[in-house]
């Protein structure tokens, strides 16, 4: 019986504890924030992919240009 009384008192204290004034706003906005966070992460990932793709293309152009230059240098050395 003492255990039941103690648990009832604990529950009452929890229910009586004051909540922060904006607790309901946080609850209402939580789903929207989760959705926004997912969209933000997706957008960041897309931007990173685009930058990596652009840098890979730039790298490929640089490698090709270096290869052409080295061929031209080799051709000049043969003369």
N, C-alpha and C positions, 0 to 999 in steps of 0.2 A: 504494500500500500504506500509505503514511503517513496518508493521508486516512481510510482504513478504520479504522486503529488509533485515530486521534483521535476519530472518531465513536463507536467502541465505548467508549472511555474516558468520553466525555461521557454516554452512555446509562447506563453503570454508575454514574456519580456522581449522576445524577438518581434512579435507582432506590435508591441507598443513602442519599439524603438523608432525614433523619428527618421524619416528618409530624407535624402538630399532633395532640394527643391526641383532639380532637373532630372530626377530618375525616370519619370514618365517620358520625357523628351528623348532621353538616351534610348529607352526601350523602343519608342516609335521610329527612331531614325536608324536603329541598328541594321535592319534589313537593307535599307537604302545604302548605308555605308558599306556593307558587305558587297553589294552589287557594284558600287562605285570602285571599291578596292580591286575587285576582279577585273573590271574594265581597265583600270589604271595599270595593273600588272601586265595585262595583255598588250596594252599600248606600248609599255616600256619594252617588252620582249620584242615586239614588232620593230620598234626603232633600233634596237640592238641588232636584230637580224639584218635590217637595211644597211646599217653602218658596216657590219661585217662583210656583207655582200659587196658593198661599194669598195671597201678596202681590199678585198680579195681581187676585184676587177682591177683596181689601181696597181696592186702587187703584180698581177698577171701582165699588165701593160709594161710595168717597169722591167720585169724579167724578160719579156719579149724584146724590149728596146735594148737591154743589155746584151742579149744574144745577138741581135742584129749588129750592134756596135762591135762586138767581139769578132763576128764574121768579117765585118768590113776591115777591122784591124788586121786580121789574118790575111785577107786578100791584099792589103797594102804591104805587108811584110814579104809576100811572095814576089812582088815586083822588084 
